[in-house]
Amino acid sequence: MDDVWVSVAASATAVLLSEMVRRASARYLRGTAATLALEAASTFQLCCCTHELKLLARSALLKPAYVLMLAYAVTVVHLLSFRGASCNPCGVVERVCRGTCRVGAASAFVAGQFAAAFAARYAAASVWSLGLAEHHVRHWRFGFRCYDPLGGTVLEAAAVELGCAFVVQTAALHIHKVDEKLRVHVVAAIITALVYAGGNISGAVFNPVLAFSTNFPCSGHTYLEYCFIYWLGPALGTASCILFFEKVLPFLSGAKPTGRGDISAHKHKSH
């Protein structure tokens, strides 16, 4: 159990460091620079915590039910602390398509996300190399090697990633209908359920930049196969969800197609 608390402490440290950056950027930066710092810090937090949870789950120190409970709790922390950061290239591209973010700024945000994901990969390895917990020591002895994350075929894994992204985007489009006090917990519950349902097939990452940090270094498949699963899958899932709810359904019902661009413009306007 002491090793579990080490993992919790490592994740908490990542959250605190990221929160310091977020607060500093909110105080001293403005416009695109502030949003870039927010995206980078939040993405770093997301990837560091996922690295630790992934290693903890693989070490079998906790029963799967407890790992899911911990994943739910960490997701709640993320949602409460991200302050609107998407930590996902698909979210940034969506804002560009809605006209609430310029292409130049979006490119900087995505680059910042991937840089933070890359940094998180090495930050996690640095923490593990300290040998603070037995499962860290074992991982260090094997050279931080990551094994095949797939429990199905490439097509099955891509389909799972597509489906998970579709569900999460559906939740994002309709979460405003839920009582404000419950929104974070509803989204966290949905994400945790998706991890439980699809984790054994693809890992249920449904985030291109998170997969780049946690799954791309793993052996078992080529870089192009991982791109197909973890980049194309979520992108298609997000796009198909938006098209379905904002174009196809209104067309079939005879209603005027509506989007959330006007609503989100005030939240995500970038310069």
C-alpha positions in Angstrom: 0.0 0.0 0.0 3.0 2.3 0.6 3.9 2.0 -3.1 0.4 3.1 -4.0 0.7 6.2 -1.9 4.0 7.0 -3.7 2.1 6.9 -7.0 -0.6 9.1 -5.6 2.1 11.5 -4.3 3.8 11.6 -7.7 0.6 12.4 -9.4 -0.3 15.1 -6.8 3.2 16.7 -7.4 2.5 16.9 -11.2 -0.9 18.5 -10.4 0.7 21.1 -8.1 3.5 22.0 -10.4 1.1 22.4 -13.3 -1.3 24.5 -11.2 1.6 26.8 -10.3 2.3 27.4 -14.0 -1.4 27.9 -14.7 -1.7 30.6 -11.9 1.5 32.3 -13.0 0.4 32.4 -16.7 -3.0 33.8 -15.7 -1.3 36.5 -13.7 1.5 37.5 -16.0 0.5 36.5 -19.5 -2.3 37.5 -21.9 -4.0 36.3 -25.1 -2.4 33.5 -27.0 0.6 33.2 -24.7 -1.6 32.7 -21.7 -3.7 30.0 -23.5 -0.5 28.3 -24.8 0.9 28.1 -21.2 -2.5 26.8 -20.0 -2.6 24.1 -22.6 1.0 23.0 -22.1 0.7 22.9 -18.3 -2.6 21.0 -18.3 -1.4 18.5 -21.0 1.8 17.9 -18.9 -0.4 17.2 -15.9 -2.7 14.9 -17.8 0.2 12.9 -19.3 2.2 12.6 -16.1 -0.8 11.3 -14.1 -1.7 8.9 -16.8 1.8 7.5 -16.9 1.7 6.9 -13.2 -1.8 5.3 -13.3 -0.9 3.1 -16.2 2.2 1.8 -14.4 0.2 1.3 -11.2 -2.5 -0.7 -13.0 0.1 -2.8 -14.7 1.9 -3.6 -11.5 -1.3 -5.2 -10.0 -0.8 -3.5 -6.7 -4.5 -2.6 -6.7 -7.6 -4.5 -7.8 -9.1 -3.2 -11.1 -12.1 -1.7 -9.3 -9.8 0.4 -7.1 -7.7 1.5 -10.1 -11.0 2.7 -11.8 -12.0 4.6 -8.6 -8.6 6.2 -8.6 -8.9 7.0 -12.3 -12.3 8.6 -11.6 -10.9 10.7 -8.8 -7.9 11.9 -10.9 -10.3 12.7 -13.8 -12.3 14.9 -11.5 -9.2 16.7 -10.4 -8.2 17.3 -14.1 -11.6 18.7 -15.0 -11.7 21.0 -12.0 -8.1 22.3 -12.6 -7.8 22.6 -16.4 -9.7 25.9 -16.6 -11.0 25.3 -20.1 -7.8 23.7 -21.6 -8.7 21.0 -24.1 -5.4 19.1 -23.8 -6.5 17.5 -27.1 -5.6 18.5 -30.7 -9.1 17.5 -31.8 -10.5 20.1 -29.5 -8.2 22.8 -30.9 -9.1 21.8 -34.5 -12.8 22.0 -33.6 -12.3 25.6 -32.4 -10.6 26.5 -35.7 -13.5 25.0 -37.7 -16.0 27.0 -35.6 -14.1 30.1 -36.2 -13.2 30.7 -32.5 -9.5 30.2 -32.9 -7.1 31.3 -35.6 -4.9 28.8 -37.5 -1.7 30.3 -36.3 -2.7 30.2 -32.7 -4.1 26.7 -33.0 -0.8 25.5 -34.5 1.0 26.9 -31.5 -1.5 25.3 -29.1 -1.1 21.8 -30.7 2.7 22.2 -30.7 2.6 23.1 -27.1 0.5 20.1 -26.3 2.9 17.7 -28.0 5.9 19.4 -26.4 4.3 19.0 -23.0 3.4 15.3 -23.7 7.0 14.7 -24.7 8.3 16.4 -21.6 5.9 14.4 -19.4 7.3 11.1 -20.8 10.8 12.0 -19.6 9.5 13.6 -16.3 7.8 10.3 -15.5 11.0 8.3 -16.3 13.0 10.7 -14.0 10.6 10.1 -11.1 10.7 6.3 -11.7 14.5 6.3 -11.7 14.5 7.6 -8.1 13.3 4.2 -7.0 10.8 5.5 -4.5 8.5 2.5 -4.9 9.1 -1.2 -5.8 7.1 -1.0 -9.0 9.2 2.0 -10.0 12.3 0.0 -9.4 11.1 -2.9 -11.5 10.1 -0.6 -14.3 13.6 1.0 -14.2 15.3 -2.4 -14.3 13.5 -3.2 -17.5 14.6 0.0 -19.0 11.2 1.7 -18.7 10.1 -0.7 -21.5 6.4 -0.4 -22.6 4.8 -3.5 -24.1 2.0 -3.8 -26.6 -1.0 -1.8 -25.4 -3.5 -3.5 -27.7 -5.7 -6.4 -26.8 -7.3 -6.7 -30.2 -6.5 -6.1 -33.8 -5.5 -2.7 -35.2 -9.0 -2.2 -36.7 -10.7 -3.2 -33.5 -8.5 -0.8 -31.5 -9.2 2.1 -34.0 -12.9 1.4 -33.8 -12.8 1.6 -30.0 -10.9 4.9 -30.1 -13.4 6.2 -32.6 -16.3 5.1 -30.5 -14.9 6.5 -27.3 -14.1 9.9 -28.9 -17.7 9.9 -30.3 -19.2 9.3 -26.8 -16.9 12.0 -25.1 -17.8 14.5 -27.8 -21.5 13.7 -27.3 -21.1 14.4 -23.6 -19.3 17.7 -24.4 -22.1 18.8 -26.7 -24.9 18.0 -24.3 -23.4 18.5 -20.8 -24.9 21.9 -20.5 -28.3 20.2 -20.0 -27.0 18.7 -16.8 -27.0 20.6 -13.5 -23.8 22.6 -13.2 -22.8 20.9 -9.9 -23.0 17.5 -11.5 -21.3 18.2 -14.8 -17.7 17.3 -13.7 -18.8 14.1 -12.1 -20.9 13.0 -15.0 -18.1 13.6 -17.5 -15.6 11.8 -15.2 -18.0 8.9 -14.8 -18.4 8.6 -18.6 -14.6 8.7 -19.1 -14.1 6.1 -16.4 -16.8 3.8 -17.9 -15.1 4.1 -21.3 -11.7 3.2 -19.9 -13.3 0.1 -18.3 -15.2 -0.9 -21.5 -12.4 -0.3 -24.0 -9.2 -0.5 -22.0 -8.5 -4.1 -22.8 -8.7 -3.5 -26.5 -7.0 -0.2 -27.2 -6.2 1.3 -23.8 -9.2 3.7 -24.3 -7.0 6.8 -24.7 -9.1 8.7 -27.2 -6.7 11.6 -27.1 -4.0 11.9 -29.8 -1.5 13.8 -27.7 -2.0 11.6 -24.6 -1.4 8.5 -26.8 1.7 10.1 -28.2 3.1 10.3 -24.6 1.9 7.0 -23.1 1.4 4.5 -26.0 3.6 5.5 -28.9 6.9 4.4 -27.1 5.4 0.9 -26.7 6.6 -2.1 -28.7 4.4 -4.4 -30.7 3.2 -2.1 -33.5 4.6 0.4 -36.0 4.4 4.1 -35.7 2.0 4.3 -38.6 -0.3 1.8 -36.9 -0.4 3.8 -33.7 -1.1 6.9 -35.8 -4.0 5.1 -37.4 -5.4 4.0 -34.1 -4.8 6.9 -31.8 -4.8 9.9 -34.2 -7.2 9.0 -37.0 -9.6 7.1 -34.7 -10.3 9.9 -32.3 -10.3 12.5 -35.0 -13.0 10.6 -37.0 -15.0 10.0 -33.8 -15.0 13.7 -32.9 -15.8 14.9 -36.4 -18.6 12.3 -36.9 -20.2 13.2 -33.6 -20.3 16.9 -34.5 -21.7 16.2 -38.0 -24.3 13.8 -36.7 -25.7 16.1 -34.0 -25.3 19.5 -35.7 -26.0 18.6 -39.3 -27.5 15.2 -39.9 -30.1 15.2 -37.0 -31.3 18.7 -37.8 -31.6 17.8 -41.5 -33.6 14.7 -40.7 -35.9 16.5 -38.3 -36.4 19.4 -40.6 -34.9 21.9 -38.0 -32.4 24.5 -38.8 -28.8 23.2 -38.3 -27.2 24.9 -35.3 -23.8 24.7 -33.9 -22.1 25.7 -30.7 -19.7 28.1 -32.3 -21.5 31.3 -31.1 -21.7 29.9 -27.6 -18.1 28.8 -27.3 -16.7 31.8 -29.0 -16.7 33.8 -25.8 -14.9 31.0 -24.0 -12.2 30.1 -26.5 -11.5 33.2 -28.5 -7.8 33.3 -29.4 -5.7 35.9 -31.0 
